[in-house]
Amino acid sequence: MDPVEMLLLRHVAAGQGGRTALADHLRTLTYAELTQAACDHAGALAAAGVRRGCRALVVGDDSADTVVAVLGLWWYGCVPVVLSPMLRDTEIAFVARDSAAEYAWIALPKGRRDSLREALGPLPVHEPRATRAADVGPPAPFVPEAEVLVQYTSGSTGQPRGVRHSMAGLRAVLDGFGGVLALTPDDTVLSTAKLSFGYGFGNSVLFPLAAGARSVLLAGPVDPYTVITAVHRHRPTVLCAVPRLYAALLDIVARGTVLDPSSLRLALAAGEHLPAELSARAARLLGVPVVNGLGATEVLHIVLATDPQDILHGSTGNPVPGVTATVRDDDGRPLPTGSHGRLHIRTASAALGYIDRPEDSARTFADGGVYTGDIAYRTEDGDFRHVCRADDLLNLGGFKVAPAEIEAELRTADGIADLVVVGGRDDTGLEQVVVHAVPADGVTPDQARRSLRRAIRENLPPYKRPSRVEVLAALPTTSTGKLARYRLRAPREPR
């Protein structure tokens, strides 16, 4: 079993080598061309003296070159560690040390490339190559339990952790959520999530290439205008994004920007909670079902999803094929229907564990599965509902409160374009509620504060009321467009 056979060679052998596999802002590659490029990259690794089986950094924006680097490493029997170019040099150097990488492939502008080389010290670094190298033979096989991919968590609650995925895990996500997507060779997939994240890697590499479909890769920051341009140019049949991107699309279309979604048959939302109202509005805008999914780096991709044939807005859905989900208490005991608790997933796509984090691995990979870090509950109808991340849950005078409960009551305030509730600390160190809001166009910060304070008094019981209202020009987001709630929890600098 090997990923190159699974994603490339079987399509070429079936006479599909002429079909387009990848399209980026510079070029397209057919399956035959992508196969040859991956083989050439493997040959370049051999010529550079890279040790077969080692871990290797892949640092580059979403492009055909980056996918070739990953596939070439697999061909040669190495384990790719795919990283975002938006990480700082010190962060990439940390991952290089933590993962014990023996090689780095980087595709960055010259100034940044030179500074990263310096930060990486003696680690061998190479750049994209167009020359054909000597044939290195067939792709290296990976046994099912072998490590085949390392992805790093965001590090939002501490240092990032390297998640070790197996060959069996890759196969499991294709059989699991891949069955929900049901891609065919006639599909074109456009993902706004980047390759360096599990969600984006599955959307742009695993699912489309396994199906013999076409993947569109977006370089640089992705905003709603970028997406509309890509939709009109590439005519995707499947759009994958985070909920915040769908909200931004709705906003600019309401202000007059034209979007033609007629090529779509399906849309996918994951990465953060998809509220019921946003789900319904996005489905009306796009004219197709919007599947809501929940996953985690530790399980590689989506493990809970709504049914594309019967979307229930506001639901997180049900386990995908091959997955068992339960809600458990702090001692690992399953909880009854309706009770809030820790989401526990049993799946063959569960990672092998973290790199050199035995205590973290023991906590997360426990009780025969994986704790995703989410608080959820199961309804009487059997579907799951997301409450919040476990580290977002607020403890207010003994009351456990999800930020979403407060946000829902405050979103009705006049003059507010967006808001988020996070936990903070008062002068005594006790937890308090802080609301960060973005005013609507034409609304001043003072007007926004007054409107929110009025909604707080009228809509919330005393124990849920925010102690502080902060007005911002925009809410912070990650490189995938997902709300970076953790940045708002950081202590404020003294003034």
Helices and strands as residue ranges (DSSP letters): H 3-4, I 5-9, H 10-13, E 20-23, E 28-30, H 31-47, E 55-60, H 64-76, E 79-83, H 89-99, E 103-107, H 110-120, E 125-126, E 147-152, E 162-166, H 167-175, H 177-181, E 188-191, H 198-201, I 202-206, H 207-211, E 214-216, H 224-234, E 238-241, H 243-254, E 266-269, H 276-286, E 290-295, G 297-299, E 302-305, E 318-319, E 324-328, E 341-346, E 353-354, H 358-364, E 370-378, E 384-389, G 390-392, E 394-396, E 399-401, H 403-410, E 416-425, E 431-439, H 445-459, G 462-464, E 468-471, H 485-489
